[in-house]
Amino acid sequence: MEKLFSMNSRFTGHQGSVYALLKGEDNCFYSGSGDKLVVKWNADMPDEGEVVARSSDAVYGLLFLKEENVLMVGQASGGIHIIDLTERAEKRLLKISHTSIFSLQLSVDGNLIFVLTGDGSFYVLERSSFNQVASVKISSSKVRCMIFNADGSKAYFGCGEGAVQEINLNGFSFGKRWQAHQQGFSVNALTLTPDNDCILTGSRDAHINKYSLSNYKLVQSVPAHNYAIYDLAFNSDKSFLASASRDKTVKIWSPETLEVIMRLEKQEADGHVNSVNKLLWLNTTDLLSAGDDRSIALWKMSV
């Protein structure tokens, strides 16, 4: 198998599993961990991480508001820290839920913030004020991931029961709901295909499934990993798809065929020794992966 990607550097220092990665400005990124810390890194200087926020619980979700220079930190106990990065101070602590904040996502137009939680709901906040404008219960289990359609009029949410729920964002009305994976095997990752015509779903059942958004029918199902899939991510030009799994591997896939191009694992590529929880492409060629081994790996494509 062709070795297109190789380990470039490893970012260490967290004392807990790394659950969140977020791109910052220039060549910087942020990581959130079970050690309750948010660290800012420069991708070129792996030995110089800077703690920018301390949470009262494990950090699962991060969102950067560039214009305000504000970092939103979602924690396991249901709160969201609002951190002013200019003043290096917490502005507010929002109490959204009594359960974990798994993800924070900005709407396509940038005016709304979506908060995904362990109580089976998503919450919607105004960006300008952080006031809550909607709360919608869509699952009897957790909601860990979401993706918008191309024009931002709809969103798709991965539910703990293995279903995907479509929501029309004009009024937050319910659209199509379908069982995307085995019952009770949570949908942990969602992304659109490069043509925006299909949605890819990654689940605890270790499969990547491809569904048409015109008729919601299954187009392709791939037994992608040995254990749960936790993340799916395209690079910036959609030429590669990456997947992260509890089986300790990152895999690089062809977007067109969903065939494996390369496995980034410990034995062959000095990869992770525990579950891989999160992925982040810094650009077309540089991929970050983070996991339970408390480290972040930077993979670079050969040129």
JORA-V349769 format. One record per helix or strand of 2 or more residues. SS is the DSSP state (a for helix, b for strand). FROM is the first residue (numbers start at 0). TO is the last residue. If there is no record, write none. Layout:
ss & from & to
SS & FROM & TO
SS & FROM & TO
This chain:
ss & from & to
b & 4 & 10
b & 17 & 22
b & 27 & 32
b & 36 & 41
b & 44 & 53
b & 58 & 64
b & 69 & 74
b & 78 & 83
b & 88 & 94
b & 100 & 105
b & 111 & 116
b & 120 & 125
b & 131 & 136
b & 142 & 147
b & 153 & 158
b & 162 & 167
b & 172 & 178
b & 186 & 191
b & 197 & 202
b & 206 & 211
b & 217 & 222
b & 228 & 233
b & 240 & 244
b & 249 & 252
b & 259 & 263
a & 265 & 268
b & 275 & 280
b & 285 & 290
b & 295 & 300
